[in-house]
Amino acid sequence: MAESKVRKQPQKNNAIASKRAPAQVAAMSAAGSSQETSGTPHDSIRRRAYELFEVRGKAHGLDQQDWHRAEREILNR
């Protein structure tokens, strides 16, 4: 009998993923974010970036623009 080898999938570099995908990170915690009413400015920025992502029809590729816009809006209040 021949033994089959299990191939491991390469793991993503989390540091790079977190810099590139704030909207995706926000999407992972979207279920809990609707219940949040307060928090750090980072939480507010994350929620607003996700709202912008949703308004655009959840089209990927503009997550950094969403994040920066949300950051300006929240920090300039």
C-alpha positions in Angstrom: 0.0 0.0 0.0 1.2 3.5 -0.8 0.8 6.1 1.9 -0.6 9.4 0.8 1.1 12.6 1.9 -0.9 15.5 3.3 0.2 18.8 1.8 0.0 21.8 4.0 -1.4 25.0 2.6 1.0 28.0 2.8 -0.1 30.4 5.5 -0.7 34.0 4.8 1.5 36.6 6.5 -1.0 38.1 8.9 0.9 41.4 9.1 0.5 42.0 5.4 -3.1 40.8 5.3 -4.1 43.1 8.1 -2.6 46.1 6.3 -4.2 45.3 2.9 -7.6 44.3 4.0 -9.2 46.5 6.7 -12.6 46.1 5.1 -12.3 42.3 5.1 -11.2 42.4 8.7 -14.2 44.5 9.4 -16.4 42.0 7.6 -15.3 39.2 9.9 -16.6 41.0 12.9 -19.6 42.7 11.2 -22.1 40.6 13.1 -20.9 41.9 16.5 -20.3 45.5 15.3 -24.0 46.3 15.0 -24.4 45.7 18.7 -21.4 48.0 19.6 -22.3 51.5 20.5 -19.0 52.7 21.9 -15.4 51.8 21.8 -12.1 53.1 20.6 -11.7 55.4 17.6 -10.3 52.4 15.8 -13.6 50.5 16.3 -15.5 53.5 14.9 -13.2 53.7 11.9 -13.6 50.0 11.3 -17.4 50.1 11.4 -17.5 53.2 9.1 -15.1 51.6 6.7 -17.3 48.5 6.5 -20.4 50.8 6.0 -18.6 52.4 3.0 -17.7 48.9 1.7 -21.4 47.9 1.9 -22.6 51.2 0.2 -20.2 50.4 -2.7 -22.0 47.0 -3.2 -19.3 45.1 -1.3 -16.9 45.5 -4.3 -13.4 44.5 -3.3 -10.2 46.4 -4.1 -10.9 49.8 -2.5 -10.5 48.8 1.1 -7.6 51.2 1.8 -9.6 54.1 0.4 -12.6 53.2 2.5 -10.4 53.0 5.6 -8.7 56.4 4.9 -12.1 58.0 4.3 -13.6 56.6 7.5 -10.5 57.7 9.4 -10.8 61.3 8.1 -14.6 61.3 8.9 -14.2 59.9 12.5 -11.1 61.8 13.5 -12.4 65.2 12.1 -15.6 65.1 14.2 
